[in-house]
Amino acid sequence: MRMRMYEPDPHAPEPEDFRALFLGECGESAEERRIREAAAHDVLTELIEEGESDEITRLNAAYAAQLSNRNVVLMTTRPAAAEAPAPGRTSADAEGKAA
């Protein structure tokens, strides 16, 4: 079996383009900034949605949120339900504490 070399997606943005989308360019006009920020918001929203099922996309969303200084909380795992103590026991008993 012959292994194929990794070939990057020719349509994928370059890392510099990704950073520029969220950080902006020196000297951009107010109109250019408004358009860029709207596009960055759309990209971040898409990354967050797709990141629910893909770890790499979730990391890209976290990076994009940091670049754009947005307060975004990304869930890496779903919180587990708290365990209820066994019948007849209290949560203090389960933790080994005296009541």
Secondary structure by P-SEA (a helix, b strand, c coil): ccccccccccccccaaaaaaaaaccccccaaaaaaaaaaaaaaaaaaaaaacccaaaaaaaaaaaaaaccbbbbbcccccccccccccccccccccccc
